[in-house]
Amino acid sequence: MLRASRALLRPQLLNGLPRRPIPRSSRSVCHRSAARHLGASLSGFRRGGAVNRPGDGALIRVGSSRGIYGRGLNRIVGAMDVSLEPPPFPSVACVDEGPTAWTGDLLGVAVFDDELEANGEKGKKIKAGGDLAALDEHFGGALSDVVATFDFGGKAGSSAFVRSGMASAPVRVGLIGMGARDKAKITPEYGASVFASVGAAMAAGAKANKSKAAAVVLLGVGEDLGAVAGRLASGLFLGAYEVTRFKAKPALSPLESVGLIGFGGCEGVGDAVERAAIEARGVMLTRYLVESPPNVCTPAHMADAAKLIADKFPDVLSLKVLEREDCEKLKMGCYLAVARGSIKPPKFIHMTYKPKDATGNEKKIAIVGKGITFDSGGYNLKAGAGSLIESMKLDMGGAGAVLGAAMIVGALAPAGVEAHFIGACCENMISQDAYRPGDVITASNGKTVEILNTDAEGRLALCDGLVYAQEQCGVEAVVDTATLTGACIIALGGNVGGLFTPSDSMAAQIKAASQTGGEKIWRMPLEEEYFESLKSPIADVKNVGSRWGGAIIAALFLKEFIKTDTVKWAHLDIAGPAFQLDKGQATGFCARTLAHWVAQYGSG
């Protein structure tokens, strides 16, 4: 009777069936009725993981239902193939014509705010006697119309376009703000370069105005033009993005080319633009993975993406995907406990980067990503308003960033470093086999963990990934990244990732990498006293502690699985910036920071 009651627990909870014990003679009928109610087969219903989840897309198939590495069941049948390859980026190149001679669809004039002056109570006006005033005169006052109509003041990232109304001129002209001249840095201390915002504004303007041929001129910018072009191209390639792959009629930008006006002899522009395209492809891969509904982006789909990357760069990247049996041999009890509730098998991804002319003396490092492709919360079910269960496709954002970084590193091929890209991918679901609050499980380093909350699953997947990186790869430094805690969003908001590390040198490296990548990272404290709340009376550690300082406590939990005397470690909590909930789209956050950390580690 105890086993029967336990087997019936899940349908009672999910479908509001009677909580009283059901006679044996009636159980098959009840099971069939419940299975019909869920739209799943009896076997899938009893095993768990086959039911539709919040966030699933309907009638979508990615490649084959099995996937390249997939052995799991995909019950959704359809005809839509979803690509992991972005559309071609527009070409970006220097043009010989000046802004008054160039003709095309869209001309953007980027200006600092000191090109404008107060116009009484009417806002701003263009200063007389400058280059902007001369252009305004040439275009018959069209730029003054932009200032007056749109209250344009030159703020960084602002933009507006109007029809020129001239036969021998661009169809539309407009202004793009670069903010204060003294704050315009190619690599600012914090966040993205203003020149990237110029590119993003051009992308948005071209998309809104259905422009194929565009050009941009940056007034008052005359130094390091190659680096400026790289930042501008990065913003152009990644700007104005919206999710289109799952729509019947994708809204793609028609933009084909962007001309760079006034870039002198064009020294360094081509290389900088190509590097920007390499990084953008990695970011787009991360976006594609994180935005995908959970019936598309399964653990097998993540493994397919890893194979796509490894196949692109076979000279420097190799891949192995550990199946459940492989992980059992390595005693990954924490990771496998999370995976137990799902019908879809876990995929533990390990991709290795070695330079083409490796000497064997390269520094060994690793990046480990949380890859929970759907997080129901387990028996601590995410329920009720504000639980965001419908958005829990994003919980593989860490592993998505790891794969995006691998894509970038494979293309850049930095010297002096051997990098291991690890993604612990699985679903956190409910079934009769799922792990429960109160369980005690054992990690691959022998530490035991008391489960108080099955919705704190990401740290369990990560801890076995961190042990693997140290023991199987022999690394000297490791960074893990995860959409780990809501507490970090409360602390830092939606734009900033939290950095936790006991190593000042690691903190400096990650900060430098984030600056190069234009991503916002903020170092957080590792308050050792908070570890007291993680102590368990029955196991070595609990998987959750006090509700106060939750992001710090999660980092302290992970630190328990690091050999801090020999291995440098940093943890990146990207729960906030990985996904824009208000827009419903992924950002690709952290792929560039991680890739730059790898490249800089090899050269440092």
N, C-alpha and C positions, 0 to 999 in steps of 0.2 A: 504493500500500500504506500510506503514511503517513496519507493522508486516511481510508482505510478503518479503520485501527486507531484513529484518533482518534474516528471516528463510533461505534465499538463500545465505547469506553471506559466510557460510562455504564452500559449493561446489565451489563458485566463487574463493575463495582464494586458495583452495587446488588443484583444477584441471584446473585452467586456463580457466574456462568457461567465457563467455562474462560478462562484468561488468554492461551492461545495464540491466534494469528491464526486466524480462521475462514474457510474457503474461500468464494469468492464464490458458488458454486452452492448453498451451505448457508445463506447469510446470511438469505434471506427466511424460511426455516423457523425459524431461530433467533430472528429478530425477532418472528415471529408467536407463537412459544412464550413469549418473554419478555413480549410485550404481554398475552397471556392471563394470565400469572402476575401481572402488575401490575393487571389489571382495566381496562386502558386500551386505546384504539384504537392501531393502529400509528403513525398520524401523531402522535397525542398523546404516545405513548411516545418517539418520536424527537425531538420538539420539546422535551419536558420540561415539568414543571409540571402535568400532568394526572393524575399518580398520587396516591393517597391519602396524606396526610401525618399524622404523629403530631399528635393534637389535633383532627383533622377530626371533625365530627359527621355521622352517617349520615342520609340521606334528608331533607335540609333544603333548602328553597327559600325565598329571601327575595324577595318580589315576583316579578318576572320573572327568568328566568335571565340576561338580558342586563344588567339594571340600567338606571337612567335614563341614566347615562353609560357603560354597559358595552358594549363590543364583544367582550369576551373570551368564552371558552368555559366554561360551567358544566356539567360532566358529571353532577352529582348531581341526580337527579330526585326530587321529593317533593311533599308537600302542605302543609307547615307554613310559614305566613307569620310572620315574626318582626318585631315592632313596635319602632320606636325611640322610641315615646312611652311614658312611664311611666304606670302606673295613677293615677287621681286621688289627690291627697294628702288626708288627713283634714282637716276644717275645724278651725281653732284660733281660739277667741274667748273673751272674758271672760264669766264667768257671775256672776249676782248672789248666788247662794246661797253660804253659808259651807261649810266642810268637814263640819260636822255636819248640815247640811240637804240637801246634794247627794245625790242617789240616781242610780245608774247601774251600770255593770258593774265599773269599776275606778277606785279612788282612790289616787293616789300622793302621799305626804307626803315632801317633800324636806327634809332636815335637815343641819345642820352637825354635825361630830363632837363639839362641846362641848355638845350636847343630851343626851349620854350620859355616864355615869361608870362607874368600875370597880365591879364586883360581886364583890369578893373573887377567888376562883379560878374564878369562873363566867363570866368575860368581862365584858360590859357590861350596864348597865341604864339605863332612862330616868331622867333627873334629875327629882326631885320639884319641883312648883311651877311648872313652865314650861308653855308652850303645847303641847308634845308630850305632856306628862303629862296635860293636860286632854283632849286628843284620845284618848289611850289609854284614859282612864277612860270616855269617851263610847262607844268601840267595845268596851267590855267586856274590855279587856286584850289585844286582838288585836295591837296594835303591840308590846307587851311579848313576845308570843309570837314575833313576827318576830325581835326582838333575840335571844331565847334560842334559838330553833330554828335560826336561820341564822347565829348568831354575828355578827350585824350590828354593825359598829362605826362606821358613818358614813363609811367611806372613799369618796372621790370615785368615782362611777360604779357603786358597789355597789347592789344592790336585791334585794328579796324581797317576795312578796305571799302573803297567806293569805285564806281565806274569813272574812268578818266574822261570819257566823252570826246576823245580825240582820235582821229582816224589813224595817225602815225604814231601811236603810243600803245603801251600795254592796255588790255581791255580793262583791267582794274589796277589801281594803285592804292597803297595804304601805308600806315605807320606801325612800327613795332617798337615797344618801349624796352630800353636797356637799363632804366633806373639811373642811379648816381654813377658818375664816371669813375670816381675813386673806389667804388665797390665792385667794379666789373673785373673779375678775376677769371683766368682760365681754369685754375684749380682753387676754388675758395676753401676757406677753413672748414666750412660746414654746408653741406647740401650741394645742389647742382649749380653749374656755371650759368650765368645769365645768357651766355651764347647758346647754350642748349635750349633755353626758353625761346630764343629767336627762331631756332629751327622748328620747335614745336608749334610756334605761332604760324610759321609758314605752312606747316603740314595742315593745321586746322583751317587756315584761310583757303588753301587750295582745295581741301575737301568740301568746305561750305560753298565755294564758288565754282566747283566742278572744273578746276583748272588743270590742264595737262602740262603746260610749260610755264615755269615760274622762275623768278630771279630775285636776288636779295643783295642789297648794298648796306654796309655797316658804316655809317658816318662817324668819323672821329676814331676809328680803329685802324691802326697802322703797324702794329708790332705783333710778332709771333702769329702771323696769319695762318700758318699751317696748323698750329694747335687750335686756333680759333675755328678754323674750318672743320676740324675733327669734332669739336664740341657742338657746333651748329648741326653737323650731319647726324650726330647722335640724337639730338632733339628732333630732327626732321624724321628720322627712321622710326622713332618710338612715339612721336607725338600724335595726337588726334586718333588714338587707338580706340576701337570699340570691338566687342565680341561679335563676330559675324559668322563663324564656322557652323553654327547650329541653326541658322536661319535659312529659309527657303530662298530668299533673295538677299544675299550678302551686300551690305553697303560699303563697297570698296572705294578707296580714293582713286581718281583717274590720273593723279599726278605721275608724270613720267620723267621729268627732268627739272633740276634746279641749277640755275647759273649763279656763280659767285662773281659779283662785280666789284672791281677795285682791290683784288687780291694780289696785286703786283705781278711778280714773275711766277707766282703759284708754287714757290718752293715749299716742299713738304706737304702740300695739300692732298695729293693723291694717296700717299701712305696714311695720312691721318684719316681720310675718309674711309679707306679700306679697313682700318682698325675699328673705326666706329661701326662699320657694317658687321664686322665679326662679333663685336660685343652685342650689337642689337639682335643678331640671330640667336645668341644665347639667351638674352632676355626674353625674346619672343617665344622660345621653346618653353621657358619657365612659365610665362603667361599662359601659353596653350595648355600646359599640364594642369596648372592651378585652376583655370577657369572651367575645365571640363567637368560635366556632371559626373556623379560617382558611378553611374552605370556605364560610363565610357572610360573614365580614368580609374581602372582597377589596378591592383598590384601587377597583374600581367601586362597591362598597358604601360606602366612605368618601366617594366623590363624591356618592352618593345622599344620605348624611347631610348633607353640606354644602348640597345643594340644598334639603333639608327645612328647614334653618335659614334660608337666604336667603329661601325662600318665606314663612316666618313673619314676617319683618321686611323686607318689600320696600322700605319707605321709607328704611331706613338701611343695608341690606346688599345687596351685589351680588356675583355669583359668576362666575368663569370657571375652567374646568378645562382645563389644557394637556395635550394628547395627546402621544404619543411624537414625532410629527412637529414639533409646536410646540417641544418641548424640544430637538430636534435643531437647529432653527434658532437657538436660543439657546446652542448648543454646551455643553449640560449633560452633558459626557462622564462625569463621576463618577456622577451619579444614574442615567443610562441604562445604565452598565456594570453596576450592581447589578441593574437590571431585566431585563437581557438573557436570563437563564436561564429566565425564567418564560413560560408561554404566556399568562398574564393580563397585559394591557397596563398600563403605569404610568399613574397619574393624579396630575398635579401640581395641587393644589387652591390656588386663590388667591381668598379672600373679602375684600372691602373694606368696612369700616365707615366711614360718614360721617354726622355728625349731620344731622338732618332740615333744620335751618336753617344748614347749613354756610356759612361765609364765605370759605373758601379760605385762611384764615390758621391753620387747625388744625395742631397739631404732628403730624408723621407718624412713626409707629412701626410695628414689625412683630413678630409672633411666628411662629417657624418650628418645625414639629414633625416629628420623624422618624416616618415612617409605613410601616415594614416590616411588612406584614400577615402574613407568615410568614417566619421566618428559619431556613433549613436550615443556614446556615453556608457555603453554597456548596461549592466544592471542599475547603475546610477544614471538612469536614462535622462538625456537632455529633454526636458518636457516643459511646456508652458511658454507664455510670452517671454521673449528675451533670451530663450535658450539658444537661438540661432542654429538649431539642428538642420534647418534647410540650407545652411551655408557651410556645413561641415565637410564639403568637398575640398575646402581650402586647407584642411589639416595635413595635407602632404606638401605644404608650401616649402618646408625645409628641404625635403628630398628633391622637389622641383627645382629649387635654387641650386642644389648640388649638381644636378644634371645640366642645368644651364651653364654653370661654371665650367663643367667638363667640356661642354661644346666650345666655349671660348678658349680654354687652355689648349684643347686639341688643335685649334686653328692657329693660335699664336706660337705654340711649341717653344715655351721658355726653356732655357738651359739651366743646369745646376740643381734640378729638383725632381724627385720622384713623388708623385702625388696619387693618393688613393681616394677615390670618390665613392662613398658608401651611402646607400639608401635602405633603411629598414622599413620595408613597405608591407602593409597589411591593412585589413579593416578591423574596426572595433565594433562588433555586433553582439546581439543577444541570441542565445540559443541554449538548449539543454547542456551543451558542452562548454559554454562560455565561462570565463573565470568570474569569481564572485567576491563581493566585499567579505573580508574575513579570511580569505585564502592566504597562505604563505607560499611564496614561489622563490625559486633559486636562480640567480643570475649566473652567467657563464664564468664569472670569477669566484663563485662560491658564496657570495653574500646572499643572505635571505631577506626577502621583502614582504612585509605584511601589507595586504591590500585593504585600505580603508575606503578607497573610492576608485571604481573602475573607469571613471571619467578622467583620471590622471594617468592616462595610458601612454602618452607620448614619451614621458621620461623612462618608462619601462622598455619601450622599443629602443630608445637612444642608449640606455646603459649597456645593453648587450652589443650595440654597434660600437660604442666607445672601447669596450673591452676587446672586441675583434680587431679594431684598428691598432691597438697597442700590442696585442699578443700574436696576431697573425700577420701584421704588416710591419711591425717593428719600427713604428714612427717615433720621431723625437718631438713632434708637435701635432696637435689635433684641435680642430675647431668643429663644434657641433652647431647646427642651426635648426630652429623649429618654431612653428606657430604654437608655442607652449602654454602660455598663461594669459588669461584675461587680465590678471593683475598688472602685467606689463603694459597693456593698453591703458589701463586706469592711470598708471604712473606717467607714461610718455605720450599717450594719445595715438592717433592713427598714422602718423608720418615718420615715427622714429623707432628704430630697433634698439633693444637693450643689450649691452655688452657686459658680460660677467667674466672676470678672470682674476686669479691671484697673481698673475705675472704682469709687471709693468711693461716689460719688453713686448709681450704679446698684445697688450692693450695699444701700445704705440704702433705696432705693425698693422693691426686691424683698423686703427684710426687712419693711418696713411692710405691703406687700401680703399677705405670708404671715401676718403677725399678724392682719390683718383677716379673712383667710380661714380662720384656725385651722389652718394646715398648717405642718409642721416643715421649715424650710430652714436649712442650716448653711453658712456661707461657708468655702470651701476655698482653699488657696494656689495661685497660678499660678507655679510654680517654673521660671523661664526656663531655668535650666541643663539641665533635663530635655529641652529641645528638641533637644539634641545627638543624642539617640538617634533622632530623626526624620529626620536628614539622610541623603540618599540619594546614592550615587555616580553614579546614572544619571538621576535625576529631581530635581525641586525638593524633594520631600519624600516620605517613606514613609508608608504608612497606619497602621503600628504602630511602636512603639519598644520600649523596655525594658519588661519585665513588671512592674518595680517602679514604683509611682506611676502605674498605668495610667489612672486617672480624670483625673489632672492632665495626662498626656501627650495623652489624647484631647482635652481642652479646648485645649491648646496647638496641636494640629493645626487645630482649628476657628478659632482666633485668626488663623491664616495667611490666612484668607479674609475678614477684617474690615479695613476702612479705619479703623484705630483713631485716626487723627488727626482724623477728622471724624464718626465714628459711635461712639456708646456701645453696648457689647455685654455681654451676660451669657449664661452657659450654665447650664442646670439639668439635672443628671443625676438622673433619677427612677427609675432601675432598681430600687431597693429598694421604695419606697412605692407604686408604681403598681399592684402586684398582690400579694395575699396568697396565697402558694403553699400554705400549710398549709390554707387554707379554699377554695382554688381559685376565688377571686373578685376582681374588680377593685375598686379603691377610688375611682376618679375623681379621684385626686390631681393637683393642680396647676391644675385648671380654675378654681378660685376665686382662687388666687394670681395667675394670669395676667389674669383679668378685673379684679381689683382694681388690678393694675398699670396696665392701660389706663385705667381710670376715674380713678385718682389722677394719672396723667401729664397728663391733660387739665385737671385742676383745679389742678395744682401750678405 
